[in-house]
Amino acid sequence: MKNLGKTALLLLFAAHALFGGVTATVDSKSVELGDAVTLNLDITGDNATRPNINSLCGSNIISTNTSTSIQGVNGVYKKSIILSYKFLPQKSCEIEAINIEIDDKTETTEPIKIEVKPVDKAKDSDFALSLESNKKEMFVGEPFDLTLLFKQKRNTEAVDSKFSPPDLQGFWVKSESKPIRVEEGEYIITKVIYTMAPQREGNLKISGAQMSVASRSNSRDNWGSWIPAIKWKSYFSNEVELDVKPLPSGVNLVGNFSISATVDKEEINANEAVNVTVEVQGDGNLEDIKTFKPSIEKVSVFDEKIAIENSKLSQKMAFVSDEDFTIPPFELKYFDTATKEIQSISTKEIHVRVKNAKPKEELLIKRDESAKAVQAESFANGISTYWIVLGFIFGMACGVLLALFKPWKFIGKNRSSSLKEPRHLLVKLMPHKHDAEVQNLIEILEKNIYSNANIKIDKKGLKEILKRYEIV
């Protein structure tokens, strides 16, 4: 009978070795927010398919580990593989049952409930993380400051740390300050200030930031001895909720601004450039301001890209013309958060006098045409054979003179000489800047005229352009 009992025990262990199984356990079922939990899957069997686990309880897996153990009882050996998954639960949850294929058979674990307790505020923590906003209500585009505070006790050492910033989707981040360290009581406080602006209206939420800190600790090994170890703990900040209101119709700027325009000179030579700088200063969404470039008849306007530095916006422009012109006021409309009204501000007109400007010929031409019409009518009424003969002789004489002296040669030279002057050529080309070749030529001329560059122009290409658009 004794031999029979021993045989039954050996058969029991052999059956366990032949038929695989899986067991799921955790190192702790109740943790404080910020503490990690490790799930261990103990798998026995000759041929097991490892599960593909990327997250548990809605949290991503922080790290994984694999170990193998072999145990023998009365000559019967059991081999098992232990798969470990470390994760950071942020609320109470349940680890669902996990299916694993072992020896062509599906084995299933039991669900495990995890309790996540809030951090005890009364407890004197070594670390703390928080978010503060200087405004709770604002308009779309209105700037505000979000301050991140990280507190650490003086006598606490951190071996390593990992910072996960808050989710700032739905906001423009205008600037981020460098970390500022201050001492307050028994804590060292690190402060970072984000200057931001909401992109849309509604109740917007800024998720909490996370700081994971590694500190030294001790743990027991398999033989019961204490060994040094590194323990990670995460600290979460509070969330921030904001009430964002829409701007009134007709404006997309909000804040408080001032505008000015300065000109380098108000009297120039024909086709010489006038340089104007527009500046906007104030607290608001400067990045939403579009170019101030105006459209002025018979004036070529060249604008540079808008530049923003801290609370100042600036844009430079150059104006070129061969006759007197006026630069209209530069205007800005915005919603003033202090008065809760739409404000409109502008600069003054800038009058530019052009020396040696082209005379305005329109009135003279009309008068000349009227005179010709009267002469034509008189000529038609008093025409006679005598005048016809005299006109014929005069025409013949003019034809002989033209054949002898060929004055069109001089006309061609004058035109060529005129087009060799870069500023005159630039003005002639401006109406055709939609052409890529013309635009490229205009950019070269601008650099040569206004930046003192010395870029050579392709004469063959220039001739083709002049011929293409019949420029004289």
Secondary structure, DSSP 8 states (H G I E B T S, - for coil): -HHHHHHHHHHHHHHHHHS-EEEEEES-SEEETT--EEEEEEEESSSB------EETTEEEEEEEEEEEEEEETTEEEEEEEEEEEE--SS-EEE---EEEETTEEEE---EEEEEE---TTS--SEEEEEEES-SEEETT--EEEEEEEEEETT---SEEEEE----TTEEEEEE---EEEEETTEEEEEEEEEEEESS-EEEEE---EEEEEEEEEEE-TTS-EEEEEEEEEEE---EEEEEE---TT---EEEEEEEEEES-SEEETT-EEEEEEEEEEEE-GGG--------TT-EEEE---EEETTEEEEEEEEE-SS-EEE---EEEEEETTTTEEEEEE---EEEEEET-----HHHHHHHHHHHHHHHHHHHHS--HHHHHHHHHHHHHHHHHHHHH-THHHHHHHHHHHHTSHHHHHHHHGGGTTSHHHHHHHHHHHHHHHS-------HHHHHHHHHHTT--
